[in-house]
Amino acid sequence: MNSRRAWFVYGVGVFAYLVAVTQRTTIGVAGVAATERFHSTASVLSTLAVVQLIVYAAMQIPVGVLIDRVGSRWLMAVGTALMIVGQVTVAIAPSIGVAIVGRILVGAGDATVFTSLMRLTNSWFRGKIVPQLSQWIGNIGQLGQVLSAVPFAIILHQSGWTTAFLSAASLSVVAFIGIVAVITDRPVGSDEGPRPATWGESLRQLRVSLARPGTQLGFWSHFVTQSSGTVFSLMWGVPFMVYALGIDPAEASGLLIVSVVAGLISGPILGLLTARYPLRRSNLVLGIVALMGVVWALMLLWPGTPPFWLLILLLIAIGIGGPGSLIGFDFARTFNPLRSLGSANGIVNVGGFLASFVMMFLIGVLLDWENSIRIASGGASDLYALDSFQWAFVVQYVIVGIGVGFLIHARRRTRRRLSEEEGIEVAPLWVALSAAWRRRGH
């Protein structure tokens, strides 16, 4: 545990996840090119990303069960191979239908990597370093968005669609070789116990994990923090910046790096706070949601074209949401035994992507609806008008608001169980701060 070998396994795993994020986010950078290549409406175009996320989310719980049953190594290898096939399919796709099939394969492969890596980390490391390593998985993995926003975007604009997606697929070939050559599921002599002996036992573990309020708290934490940034980076951010704000396509792709940098800076801080104040993790989550809500309100209510500094502020806010979503997995880690952690992590990981594909699809539908109203009233077609985006993006408040309500309910149940089973009382934040202030005064 915590050995040089553990760090080597962790490093190869993180590289594989970085490559998976690259494959996931290439379609967001290629949104404008996809519109030109396939001549599709906004709702049909959104299907490219939506089906990928639906497949990703739908596979999380089965993948989690498989991790507990057969281990992480081969799941990561098979998933990476699927991403290779998927990106090659997108590269040569003559129609939107074929491209959608390719993105389904990418989503299926992508679904195996992150949850497997989180389980590997908990199998190879112990102690307070684990929450910090979890944050670094997210942070380093998000550099994959940089690869899609800069080198992939450059290749796309200079060499075209096919060359760009084949280049992305080649990265997964390297990751596949690394996984097969280096990664093993656990250290020699590990004390984490045997894997479930039957599929029935695996399903029983899944039901127990799902019923735990702490697992549900992790699910809703992931739901409310990850979705806004995923929707922006994976689908609607570049069209919004290019068509609604008038930013050059190459510059718009590059601006997505701002969110990555924000995550790289905030992630280690959130990891330290999570380890130091484990009873206040939900307050961190709600604070991040409030920050994103305020900045989005400024962006959507601004009269006329929002200023550039406000766009940067928005990118920073949603960038913090990425590492904020990893707090959900820390809830899964602390409220579930290691033998069922794969299932628990799979449940948590569904949250953000469920919210993301619902938002993503509804935004596309609303953009088409508003454009049809504009045409019916005698105006010119303008699918990506600024006012259309401002109305469409409001749907985020509905989805995240529902998630916040369920999060607070799950937190109440989790704290009640802590009180009943372990005698740990968690006072409301304002009460705890008041008590700390009084103690400091004395």
Secondary structure, DSSP 8 states (H G I E B T S, - for coil): --SHHHHHHHHHHHHHHHHHHHHHHHHHHTHHHHHHHH---HHHHHHHHHHHHHHHHHHHHHHHHHHHHH-SHHHHHHHHHHHHHHHHHHHH-SSHHHHHHHHHHHHHHHHHHHHHHHHHHHHH--STHHHHHHHHHHHHHTHHHHHIIIIIHHHHHHH-HHHHHHHHHHHHHHHHHHHHHH--SS-TT--S----SSHHHHHHHHHHHHH-HHHHHHHHHHHHHHHHHHHIIIIIHHHIIIIIS---HHHHHHHHHHHHHHHHHHHHHHHHHHHH-GGGHHHHHHHHHHHHHHHHHHHHH-SSS--HHHHHHHHHHHHHHHHHHTHHHHHHHHHS-GGGHHHHHHHHHHHHHHHHHHHHHHHHHHHHHHHHHHHHTT----TT-HHHHHHHTTHHHHHHHHHHHHHHHHHHHHHHHHHHHH------HHHHHHHHHHHHH-
